[in-house]
Amino acid sequence: MNRRDFLKESALAATAASLSAVAADGTREIRVAVVGCGGRGTGGKWKPANNNDFYKFGALGNILQAADILRKEGVAVQVRPVAFADYFLDKAQFAAEKFGVDKANAYGGANGYKQIMARSDVDLVILTTPLNFRPRHTMAAVQAGKHVFAEKGVAVDAPGVRLMIEASRLARDKKISIVCGTQRRHQREYLLQKKALDEGKLGKILGGEVYWNSRVPWVRPRAAEMSNKDYLCNNWLNFTELSGDHICEQHVHNIDVANWFLGRFPKTVVAVGARMRRVSGNQYDFFSGDFDYGDGVHIHSMCRQIADCANNVSELFRTDKAVIVGGRSVKCEFGHKLDLEGDFREGNPYVVEHVDLLKSILGLGPYLNEGEDCALSTACGIMVRISAYTGQMVALNQLISNDKSPYYNLACTPTPEDFEKDGDVAMPALGDEQFPLPGKPWEAKT
């Protein structure tokens, strides 16, 4: 979808960019809205025991804590929640009540985000819906002049990746800040390693491995009264069409570290995967992919969601001088551990990324726009998924620039637009407890 079509459909073109309020004492107030009021956005149905507990509740709690940290450092800033939206209205209303906002400022349904974007009193939006909605919501926010925190990953298919890239470039033109949920890019230990790599102290990366082996986070069964829309949005984590499969929703963290440390993206991938144990949705249990970055550099990517197995969430890279364990240690010359130096903020990276976002908005730090990098890292996850689903080698340019590729317009359905229309949506071509088979075309809209 191009920018003109999106403007016409969403009817947001006339929405003016919001301006944050400034109090009499000079305090800048950043007014925040949340789109997606589950656990990652607002802590879901958990209630705070006291006011201090608000900091524990998802991305909104993280940015409240970030503002508190900046105030202690002498920055005159306040963050105030003003509105909430969720496909399920009761979730948005619960979040509003929890954070002391009138329920009149809570919106439900797939179109609720449009009411958020149309508000002139929103400076920043936190986007924590299922991944398939992220590109469309990000573009709407940028067009409305609002800064963005967009949780990773940021798309489920190639058209979504390209829309996210377009939104990010538009944001750059408008000096709108975008921070994504790739919090390792804000974690001191990783930043020290990245700095040392960039300075040439650790040599060149020759290869490595990235992992996210864990269990299925949750499954939500279908109730008899649920529409397809309701079921898919409630059990979204287990459907490729909404989550991109777990390699995009979860393992993208580790893939992003590889791209970040190498300073480039892979050219191709060949992957395998299968489904044997899942009890819901249409995703695979595991993926294993060989990323080719060119110049003889290969990164092995492995992720698995099966309970009661060996867990591993990590990154490891080998250079001509060192062995780097992502965010943990660096060993050089006969196993000698190397201590790295750099002026980076200590603390919870889930909070630090919001400190960095607020500083970008306030003009107190470097301008941040992570949307395009996160979109391309998400595209790498999509490459692995398509390769495993089909048994074919997949190139990054087949998703991004080669419009003759069979994957360029391969869209997961139902699409975000389908959810915004009246009536129900059709279940995915591969429905509950069905899945793609390598060597056969993946059933999706082209």
DOZASE-139159 format. One line per field, with one value per residue (C-alpha): residue number from 0; residue in three letters; x, y, z. Coordinates in Angstrom, 3 decimals, decimal comma. Example, Ala and Ser with C-alpha at 12.3 -4.5 7.8 and 13.67 -1.06 7.14 Angstrom:
pos: 0 / 1
code: ala / ser
c1: 12,300 / 13,670
c2: -4,500 / -1,060
c3: 7,800 / 7,140
# end
This chain:
pos: 0 / 1 / 2 / 3 / 4 / 5 / 6 / 7 / 8 / 9 / 10 / 11 / 12 / 13 / 14 / 15 / 16 / 17 / 18 / 19 / 20 / 21 / 22 / 23 / 24 / 25 / 26 / 27 / 28 / 29 / 30 / 31 / 32 / 33 / 34 / 35 / 36 / 37 / 38 / 39 / 40 / 41 / 42 / 43 / 44 / 45 / 46 / 47 / 48 / 49 / 50 / 51 / 52 / 53 / 54 / 55 / 56 / 57 / 58 / 59 / 60 / 61 / 62 / 63 / 64 / 65 / 66 / 67 / 68 / 69 / 70 / 71 / 72 / 73 / 74 / 75 / 76 / 77 / 78 / 79 / 80 / 81 / 82 / 83 / 84 / 85 / 86 / 87 / 88 / 89 / 90 / 91 / 92 / 93 / 94 / 95 / 96 / 97 / 98 / 99 / 100 / 101 / 102 / 103 / 104 / 105 / 106 / 107 / 108 / 109 / 110 / 111 / 112 / 113 / 114 / 115 / 116 / 117 / 118 / 119 / 120 / 121 / 122 / 123 / 124 / 125 / 126 / 127 / 128 / 129 / 130 / 131 / 132 / 133 / 134 / 135 / 136 / 137 / 138 / 139 / 140 / 141 / 142 / 143 / 144 / 145 / 146 / 147 / 148 / 149 / 150 / 151 / 152 / 153 / 154 / 155 / 156 / 157 / 158 / 159 / 160 / 161 / 162 / 163 / 164 / 165 / 166 / 167 / 168 / 169 / 170 / 171 / 172 / 173 / 174 / 175 / 176 / 177 / 178 / 179 / 180 / 181 / 182 / 183 / 184 / 185 / 186 / 187 / 188 / 189 / 190 / 191 / 192 / 193 / 194 / 195 / 196 / 197 / 198 / 199 / 200 / 201 / 202 / 203 / 204 / 205 / 206 / 207 / 208 / 209 / 210 / 211 / 212 / 213 / 214 / 215 / 216 / 217 / 218 / 219 / 220 / 221 / 222 / 223 / 224 / 225 / 226 / 227 / 228 / 229 / 230 / 231 / 232 / 233 / 234 / 235 / 236 / 237 / 238 / 239 / 240 / 241 / 242 / 243 / 244 / 245 / 246 / 247 / 248 / 249 / 250 / 251 / 252 / 253 / 254 / 255 / 256 / 257 / 258 / 259 / 260 / 261 / 262 / 263 / 264 / 265 / 266 / 267 / 268 / 269 / 270 / 271 / 272 / 273 / 274 / 275 / 276 / 277 / 278 / 279 / 280 / 281 / 282 / 283 / 284 / 285 / 286 / 287 / 288 / 289 / 290 / 291 / 292 / 293 / 294 / 295 / 296 / 297 / 298 / 299 / 300 / 301 / 302 / 303 / 304 / 305 / 306 / 307 / 308 / 309 / 310 / 311 / 312 / 313 / 314 / 315 / 316 / 317 / 318 / 319 / 320 / 321 / 322 / 323 / 324 / 325 / 326 / 327 / 328 / 329 / 330 / 331 / 332 / 333 / 334 / 335 / 336 / 337 / 338 / 339 / 340 / 341 / 342 / 343 / 344 / 345 / 346 / 347 / 348 / 349 / 350 / 351 / 352 / 353 / 354 / 355 / 356 / 357 / 358 / 359 / 360 / 361 / 362 / 363 / 364 / 365 / 366 / 367 / 368 / 369 / 370 / 371 / 372 / 373 / 374 / 375 / 376 / 377 / 378 / 379 / 380 / 381 / 382 / 383 / 384 / 385 / 386 / 387 / 388 / 389 / 390 / 391 / 392 / 393 / 394 / 395 / 396 / 397 / 398 / 399 / 400 / 401 / 402 / 403 / 404 / 405 / 406 / 407 / 408 / 409 / 410 / 411 / 412 / 413 / 414 / 415 / 416 / 417 / 418 / 419 / 420 / 421 / 422 / 423 / 424 / 425 / 426 / 427 / 428 / 429 / 430 / 431 / 432 / 433 / 434 / 435 / 436 / 437 / 438 / 439 / 440 / 441 / 442 / 443 / 444 / 445
code: met / asn / arg / arg / asp / phe / leu / lys / glu / ser / ala / leu / ala / ala / thr / ala / ala / ser / leu / ser / ala / val / ala / ala / asp / gly / thr / arg / glu / ile / arg / val / ala / val / val / gly / cys / gly / gly / arg / gly / thr / gly / gly / lys / trp / lys / pro / ala / asn / asn / asn / asp / phe / tyr / lys / phe / gly / ala / leu / gly / asn / ile / leu / gln / ala / ala / asp / ile / leu / arg / lys / glu / gly / val / ala / val / gln / val / arg / pro / val / ala / phe / ala / asp / tyr / phe / leu / asp / lys / ala / gln / phe / ala / ala / glu / lys / phe / gly / val / asp / lys / ala / asn / ala / tyr / gly / gly / ala / asn / gly / tyr / lys / gln / ile / met / ala / arg / ser / asp / val / asp / leu / val / ile / leu / thr / thr / pro / leu / asn / phe / arg / pro / arg / his / thr / met / ala / ala / val / gln / ala / gly / lys / his / val / phe / ala / glu / lys / gly / val / ala / val / asp / ala / pro / gly / val / arg / leu / met / ile / glu / ala / ser / arg / leu / ala / arg / asp / lys / lys / ile / ser / ile / val / cys / gly / thr / gln / arg / arg / his / gln / arg / glu / tyr / leu / leu / gln / lys / lys / ala / leu / asp / glu / gly / lys / leu / gly / lys / ile / leu / gly / gly / glu / val / tyr / trp / asn / ser / arg / val / pro / trp / val / arg / pro / arg / ala / ala / glu / met / ser / asn / lys / asp / tyr / leu / cys / asn / asn / trp / leu / asn / phe / thr / glu / leu / ser / gly / asp / his / ile / cys / glu / gln / his / val / his / asn / ile / asp / val / ala / asn / trp / phe / leu / gly / arg / phe / pro / lys / thr / val / val / ala / val / gly / ala / arg / met / arg / arg / val / ser / gly / asn / gln / tyr / asp / phe / phe / ser / gly / asp / phe / asp / tyr / gly / asp / gly / val / his / ile / his / ser / met / cys / arg / gln / ile / ala / asp / cys / ala / asn / asn / val / ser / glu / leu / phe / arg / thr / asp / lys / ala / val / ile / val / gly / gly / arg / ser / val / lys / cys / glu / phe / gly / his / lys / leu / asp / leu / glu / gly / asp / phe / arg / glu / gly / asn / pro / tyr / val / val / glu / his / val / asp / leu / leu / lys / ser / ile / leu / gly / leu / gly / pro / tyr / leu / asn / glu / gly / glu / asp / cys / ala / leu / ser / thr / ala / cys / gly / ile / met / val / arg / ile / ser / ala / tyr / thr / gly / gln / met / val / ala / leu / asn / gln / leu / ile / ser / asn / asp / lys / ser / pro / tyr / tyr / asn / leu / ala / cys / thr / pro / thr / pro / glu / asp / phe / glu / lys / asp / gly / asp / val / ala / met / pro / ala / leu / gly / asp / glu / gln / phe / pro / leu / pro / gly / lys / pro / trp / glu / ala / lys / thr
c1: 0,000 / 1,449 / 1,258 / -1,497 / -3,779 / -3,237 / -4,021 / -7,256 / -8,381 / -7,527 / -8,844 / -6,006 / -4,397 / -5,881 / -4,820 / -2,439 / 0,788 / 0,328 / 2,402 / 3,266 / 2,139 / 4,538 / 3,641 / 4,188 / 7,380 / 8,731 / 8,037 / 7,444 / 4,525 / 4,601 / 1,072 / 1,022 / -1,567 / -1,335 / -2,641 / -2,687 / -3,478 / -2,201 / 0,702 / 3,395 / 1,488 / 0,033 / 0,462 / -2,878 / -5,281 / -2,753 / -3,528 / -0,889 / -0,627 / 0,399 / 1,440 / 5,047 / 3,929 / 2,845 / 6,451 / 6,135 / 3,298 / 4,520 / 5,884 / 3,702 / 5,169 / 8,650 / 8,231 / 6,769 / 9,858 / 12,082 / 10,534 / 11,113 / 14,797 / 15,178 / 13,504 / 16,003 / 18,717 / 17,259 / 15,185 / 11,804 / 9,569 / 6,347 / 4,708 / 0,916 / -1,254 / -4,289 / -5,903 / -6,019 / -7,146 / -7,455 / -9,384 / -11,177 / -12,799 / -12,821 / -9,025 / -8,720 / -11,201 / -9,401 / -6,080 / -7,649 / -9,030 / -5,726 / -3,780 / -6,325 / -7,778 / -11,496 / -13,025 / -14,371 / -10,768 / -10,757 / -11,514 / -12,285 / -12,377 / -9,893 / -10,493 / -9,977 / -6,429 / -7,803 / -9,507 / -6,180 / -4,375 / -7,049 / -6,532 / -4,546 / -3,560 / -1,407 / 2,324 / 3,545 / 1,908 / 2,975 / 2,137 / 1,926 / -0,714 / -0,054 / 2,693 / 0,472 / -1,047 / 2,290 / 3,153 / -0,327 / -0,493 / 3,015 / 2,244 / -0,953 / 0,979 / 3,704 / 1,176 / -0,556 / 2,720 / 3,148 / 6,322 / 6,318 / 7,403 / 6,796 / 7,323 / 9,363 / 8,863 / 7,213 / 5,635 / 4,549 / 5,107 / 7,049 / 4,342 / 4,235 / 8,026 / 8,022 / 5,194 / 7,165 / 10,252 / 8,168 / 6,724 / 10,216 / 11,562 / 8,606 / 9,267 / 12,869 / 11,737 / 9,413 / 11,945 / 9,564 / 11,312 / 10,773 / 12,187 / 11,447 / 11,461 / 14,961 / 16,160 / 19,552 / 20,537 / 20,107 / 21,775 / 25,150 / 26,874 / 25,871 / 26,755 / 30,248 / 30,747 / 29,359 / 31,655 / 34,710 / 33,760 / 33,274 / 36,656 / 38,334 / 39,477 / 37,796 / 38,543 / 36,000 / 33,170 / 33,801 / 30,671 / 28,463 / 25,228 / 22,068 / 19,459 / 16,051 / 15,098 / 12,304 / 8,644 / 5,300 / 4,494 / 0,732 / -2,250 / -5,801 / -8,481 / -11,414 / -14,686 / -17,898 / -19,190 / -15,999 / -15,963 / -12,912 / -11,760 / -12,091 / -10,319 / -7,426 / -6,868 / -7,092 / -4,851 / -2,691 / 0,647 / 0,022 / -0,994 / 1,537 / -0,886 / -0,850 / 2,541 / 4,724 / 5,547 / 7,752 / 10,895 / 9,497 / 7,788 / 10,585 / 13,826 / 14,013 / 15,855 / 18,862 / 18,806 / 18,796 / 21,923 / 23,728 / 22,693 / 23,652 / 27,046 / 27,897 / 26,603 / 24,775 / 21,971 / 22,145 / 21,822 / 20,146 / 18,981 / 18,279 / 16,223 / 14,454 / 11,681 / 8,761 / 5,689 / 5,221 / 4,072 / 2,036 / -1,593 / -2,948 / -2,504 / -0,628 / 3,022 / 6,121 / 7,785 / 11,300 / 13,413 / 17,084 / 18,513 / 21,853 / 22,191 / 24,748 / 26,035 / 28,521 / 32,321 / 32,235 / 30,352 / 27,561 / 25,375 / 23,402 / 19,943 / 18,035 / 14,758 / 12,421 / 9,231 / 8,892 / 8,571 / 10,881 / 13,842 / 17,231 / 16,704 / 19,117 / 18,627 / 21,980 / 24,307 / 27,885 / 30,259 / 33,793 / 36,231 / 39,859 / 40,739 / 37,993 / 34,974 / 32,028 / 29,076 / 26,391 / 26,025 / 28,062 / 31,745 / 34,581 / 37,600 / 40,782 / 44,191 / 44,301 / 40,951 / 41,889 / 38,710 / 38,699 / 37,138 / 35,534 / 35,075 / 32,408 / 30,058 / 26,709 / 23,778 / 23,404 / 20,011 / 17,047 / 17,238 / 13,428 / 13,493 / 16,678 / 15,207 / 12,430 / 14,945 / 16,659 / 13,320 / 12,331 / 15,733 / 15,342 / 11,903 / 13,140 / 16,220 / 18,511 / 20,106 / 20,696 / 17,688 / 16,479 / 14,654 / 15,015 / 12,062 / 13,909 / 16,550 / 13,874 / 11,833 / 14,806 / 15,613 / 11,970 / 12,350 / 15,206 / 12,827 / 10,289 / 13,017 / 13,682 / 9,989 / 9,322 / 12,430 / 11,391 / 7,764 / 8,694 / 12,075 / 13,563 / 16,459 / 15,111 / 16,936 / 16,337 / 15,908 / 13,006 / 11,083 / 12,363 / 13,183 / 12,560 / 8,901 / 9,112 / 9,778 / 6,980 / 7,458 / 7,360 / 3,562 / 2,997 / 0,674 / -0,540 / -4,330 / -6,550 / -4,791 / -5,075 / -7,458 / -9,683 / -10,026 / -11,126 / -14,020 / -17,523 / -18,345 / -16,069 / -12,843 / -12,107 / -9,815 / -6,307 / -5,911 / -3,972 / -6,304 / -6,006 / -3,596 / -2,721 / 0,638 / 2,769 / 4,746 / 8,223 / 8,336 / 4,793 / 3,693 / 2,739 / -0,994 / -1,292 / -2,653 / -0,480
c2: 0,000 / 3,401 / 6,486 / 8,142 / 5,109 / 4,833 / 8,498 / 8,180 / 5,045 / 6,109 / 9,668 / 10,929 / 13,344 / 16,409 / 15,448 / 18,074 / 17,116 / 17,256 / 19,551 / 18,566 / 20,823 / 23,016 / 23,823 / 27,198 / 25,932 / 24,868 / 21,151 / 19,457 / 17,033 / 14,102 / 12,800 / 9,103 / 6,773 / 2,985 / 0,890 / -2,720 / -3,099 / -6,609 / -7,591 / -5,895 / -2,640 / -2,038 / -5,215 / -6,648 / -7,578 / -7,248 / -4,518 / -2,486 / -2,968 / 0,685 / 3,647 / 2,456 / -0,740 / 1,104 / 0,880 / -2,886 / -2,761 / -3,108 / -0,427 / 2,269 / 1,465 / 1,531 / 5,038 / 6,302 / 4,996 / 6,529 / 9,943 / 9,488 / 8,736 / 11,860 / 14,056 / 12,810 / 13,894 / 17,394 / 17,093 / 18,849 / 16,227 / 14,432 / 11,543 / 11,424 / 8,595 / 10,072 / 7,351 / 3,609 / 1,421 / -2,326 / -4,671 / -5,768 / -2,674 / -4,119 / -4,347 / -0,691 / 0,336 / -1,709 / -0,071 / 3,380 / 2,735 / 1,276 / 4,337 / 6,878 / 7,869 / 8,348 / 5,360 / 7,767 / 7,807 / 4,052 / 2,742 / -0,747 / -2,607 / -2,851 / 0,811 / 2,145 / 3,229 / 5,811 / 7,631 / 7,720 / 9,156 / 11,813 / 13,240 / 16,462 / 15,749 / 12,704 / 13,268 / 9,677 / 6,325 / 2,964 / 0,263 / -3,188 / -4,970 / -8,204 / -7,741 / -7,723 / -4,379 / -2,673 / -1,200 / 0,229 / 1,699 / 3,141 / 4,849 / 6,299 / 7,642 / 9,211 / 10,822 / 12,247 / 13,720 / 11,458 / 9,900 / 6,110 / 3,255 / 0,191 / -3,185 / -5,695 / -7,381 / -4,895 / -6,923 / -10,413 / -10,239 / -8,387 / -5,764 / -4,960 / -4,638 / -2,182 / -0,119 / 0,021 / 1,199 / 3,850 / 5,025 / 5,197 / 7,276 / 9,635 / 9,935 / 10,828 / 13,580 / 14,938 / 14,454 / 12,105 / 9,703 / 5,934 / 3,440 / -0,254 / -3,002 / -4,217 / -3,260 / -4,919 / -1,870 / 0,153 / -2,300 / -1,204 / -4,560 / -4,878 / -1,243 / -1,800 / -4,734 / -2,841 / 0,123 / -2,125 / -3,807 / -0,462 / 0,721 / -2,399 / -3,617 / -7,001 / -7,654 / -8,632 / -11,057 / -14,265 / -16,170 / -17,038 / -18,416 / -16,807 / -18,672 / -18,398 / -21,855 / -21,825 / -22,866 / -21,675 / -18,602 / -19,193 / -20,684 / -19,305 / -21,790 / -20,760 / -20,204 / -21,227 / -17,666 / -16,230 / -14,873 / -15,566 / -12,008 / -12,456 / -15,802 / -14,679 / -11,484 / -13,344 / -16,274 / -14,193 / -15,454 / -18,872 / -17,773 / -16,834 / -14,344 / -12,237 / -12,955 / -13,818 / -17,128 / -17,123 / -16,367 / -12,882 / -12,318 / -13,555 / -14,680 / -11,391 / -10,008 / -12,241 / -11,848 / -8,081 / -8,319 / -10,145 / -7,499 / -4,683 / -6,111 / -6,926 / -3,581 / -5,194 / -7,593 / -11,131 / -11,700 / -15,120 / -17,842 / -21,548 / -22,887 / -25,948 / -26,298 / -28,469 / -28,791 / -31,784 / -30,640 / -27,413 / -27,696 / -24,473 / -22,167 / -22,934 / -22,227 / -24,368 / -25,708 / -24,837 / -23,187 / -23,543 / -21,238 / -20,494 / -16,754 / -15,833 / -12,274 / -12,423 / -12,395 / -15,893 / -14,843 / -17,184 / -16,874 / -19,884 / -18,968 / -21,433 / -21,013 / -23,516 / -23,375 / -26,777 / -27,168 / -29,334 / -28,997 / -27,296 / -23,523 / -21,069 / -17,359 / -15,994 / -14,796 / -15,856 / -14,392 / -15,368 / -12,831 / -13,092 / -11,779 / -12,739 / -14,787 / -12,545 / -13,768 / -11,173 / -8,795 / -11,058 / -11,526 / -11,116 / -13,413 / -12,636 / -14,302 / -17,681 / -17,184 / -13,959 / -12,060 / -8,494 / -5,634 / -3,034 / 0,658 / 3,151 / 5,775 / 4,001 / 4,093 / 1,247 / -0,214 / -2,162 / -1,949 / -2,027 / 1,285 / 2,687 / 2,457 / 4,774 / 7,123 / 7,330 / 7,856 / 10,701 / 12,351 / 12,117 / 13,761 / 16,466 / 17,196 / 16,193 / 13,246 / 11,969 / 11,715 / 8,102 / 6,306 / 2,532 / 1,658 / 0,725 / -1,389 / -3,259 / -3,723 / -5,295 / -7,539 / -8,626 / -9,289 / -11,662 / -13,638 / -13,696 / -15,008 / -17,930 / -18,677 / -18,689 / -20,794 / -23,369 / -23,368 / -23,848 / -25,567 / -22,886 / -20,455 / -16,949 / -13,683 / -10,436 / -8,529 / -10,827 / -9,192 / -5,623 / -4,670 / -7,488 / -7,010 / -10,054 / -12,322 / -14,713 / -13,421 / -9,677 / -9,407 / -12,559 / -11,226 / -13,002 / -13,103 / -11,971 / -8,606 / -5,664 / -4,031 / -7,113 / -6,708 / -3,085 / -3,984 / -4,798 / -8,446 / -11,352 / -12,447 / -15,814 / -18,086 / -18,397 / -20,834 / -23,028 / -22,941 / -24,164 / -27,120 / -27,087 / -25,933 / -25,455 / -28,361 / -27,839 / -28,453 / -27,199 / -23,590 / -21,735 / -20,985 / -17,221 / -14,302 / -13,173
c3: 0,000 / -0,917 / 1,263 / -0,772 / -0,548 / 3,160 / 3,715 / 1,784 / 3,584 / 7,132 / 6,769 / 8,926 / 6,477 / 8,135 / 11,647 / 12,996 / 14,718 / 18,468 / 20,637 / 24,159 / 26,976 / 28,952 / 32,560 / 34,193 / 35,818 / 32,424 / 32,834 / 29,505 / 29,606 / 27,176 / 26,737 / 25,930 / 24,419 / 24,263 / 21,373 / 22,543 / 26,244 / 26,907 / 29,109 / 27,044 / 26,704 / 30,152 / 32,194 / 31,118 / 33,906 / 36,726 / 39,244 / 41,082 / 44,828 / 45,208 / 43,064 / 42,897 / 41,180 / 38,033 / 36,855 / 36,521 / 34,012 / 30,452 / 28,170 / 29,736 / 33,139 / 31,594 / 30,194 / 33,479 / 35,236 / 32,546 / 33,190 / 36,915 / 36,262 / 34,111 / 36,727 / 39,320 / 36,878 / 36,674 / 33,500 / 33,803 / 32,194 / 33,055 / 31,224 / 31,429 / 30,041 / 28,267 / 26,112 / 25,462 / 22,575 / 22,205 / 19,943 / 23,124 / 24,638 / 28,162 / 28,092 / 27,096 / 29,795 / 32,437 / 31,494 / 31,635 / 35,109 / 36,294 / 35,190 / 36,421 / 33,052 / 32,384 / 30,576 / 27,941 / 26,670 / 26,024 / 22,536 / 21,268 / 17,976 / 15,135 / 14,262 / 17,775 / 16,961 / 14,515 / 17,372 / 19,192 / 16,166 / 15,647 / 19,143 / 19,373 / 22,985 / 22,199 / 21,696 / 21,726 / 21,045 / 22,415 / 19,845 / 21,441 / 19,361 / 17,446 / 14,862 / 11,790 / 12,849 / 13,581 / 10,142 / 9,602 / 13,100 / 12,841 / 9,551 / 11,031 / 14,026 / 11,909 / 9,579 / 12,642 / 13,899 / 16,917 / 18,265 / 18,447 / 20,633 / 18,429 / 20,060 / 18,068 / 15,575 / 13,334 / 10,512 / 9,466 / 5,713 / 3,015 / 2,262 / 5,987 / 6,151 / 3,272 / 4,821 / 8,087 / 6,200 / 4,445 / 7,763 / 9,270 / 6,407 / 6,645 / 10,385 / 9,662 / 7,305 / 10,010 / 12,846 / 14,630 / 16,997 / 16,743 / 19,223 / 18,787 / 21,390 / 20,496 / 23,968 / 23,582 / 21,515 / 24,730 / 27,122 / 28,424 / 28,052 / 24,392 / 23,679 / 25,069 / 22,715 / 19,729 / 20,452 / 20,664 / 17,376 / 15,636 / 16,913 / 15,533 / 18,949 / 18,542 / 14,906 / 12,238 / 12,853 / 10,903 / 11,973 / 14,884 / 16,300 / 17,658 / 19,708 / 21,315 / 22,548 / 25,096 / 25,406 / 24,006 / 26,153 / 26,221 / 24,424 / 24,598 / 23,511 / 21,381 / 23,196 / 21,441 / 21,120 / 19,607 / 16,072 / 13,923 / 14,600 / 18,344 / 18,370 / 16,188 / 18,180 / 21,495 / 20,493 / 18,151 / 19,478 / 17,894 / 14,388 / 11,723 / 10,221 / 13,396 / 14,990 / 12,000 / 13,767 / 16,841 / 14,863 / 14,128 / 17,462 / 19,724 / 18,058 / 16,123 / 19,192 / 18,570 / 14,793 / 15,293 / 17,445 / 14,629 / 12,097 / 14,468 / 15,387 / 11,766 / 10,518 / 7,598 / 6,751 / 5,334 / 1,621 / 1,718 / 4,071 / 3,811 / 6,699 / 8,018 / 10,554 / 11,573 / 13,767 / 16,040 / 19,470 / 19,255 / 20,326 / 18,838 / 15,877 / 12,679 / 13,504 / 13,632 / 16,790 / 15,632 / 12,963 / 12,075 / 9,437 / 7,796 / 7,127 / 4,465 / 5,015 / 2,152 / 2,361 / 3,811 / 6,946 / 8,053 / 11,149 / 12,375 / 13,672 / 15,881 / 17,753 / 19,372 / 21,433 / 23,130 / 26,893 / 29,024 / 26,657 / 27,016 / 26,915 / 25,330 / 24,656 / 23,526 / 20,800 / 20,131 / 17,546 / 16,534 / 15,162 / 14,115 / 17,596 / 20,026 / 21,047 / 21,950 / 24,012 / 23,408 / 26,347 / 28,633 / 27,931 / 25,461 / 25,431 / 23,518 / 23,186 / 24,886 / 26,634 / 28,432 / 29,381 / 28,081 / 30,048 / 27,804 / 28,492 / 27,500 / 28,886 / 28,682 / 31,072 / 33,533 / 34,358 / 33,057 / 29,235 / 29,009 / 30,874 / 29,336 / 25,832 / 27,022 / 28,651 / 25,268 / 23,507 / 25,835 / 25,412 / 21,633 / 21,809 / 24,174 / 22,092 / 24,966 / 23,179 / 19,656 / 17,366 / 17,353 / 14,577 / 14,811 / 12,604 / 9,423 / 11,163 / 13,108 / 9,934 / 8,161 / 11,135 / 11,107 / 7,381 / 8,240 / 10,447 / 7,618 / 5,290 / 7,624 / 7,992 / 4,245 / 3,596 / 6,201 / 5,066 / 1,400 / 1,475 / -0,784 / -0,449 / 0,200 / -0,474 / 1,394 / -1,867 / -2,757 / 0,077 / -0,231 / -3,827 / -6,339 / -7,281 / -9,588 / -6,627 / -5,564 / -1,995 / -2,696 / -2,464 / -0,398 / 2,312 / 5,426 / 5,463 / 6,993 / 6,670 / 9,092 / 6,622 / 6,779 / 10,539 / 10,108 / 7,798 / 8,994 / 9,598 / 10,378 / 8,716 / 7,154 / 9,097 / 7,614 / 4,736 / 7,145 / 10,125 / 13,672 / 14,036 / 10,326 / 9,017 / 5,874 / 4,436 / 2,906 / -0,814 / -1,288 / -1,877 / 1,241 / 1,060 / 1,388 / -0,579 / -3,483
# end
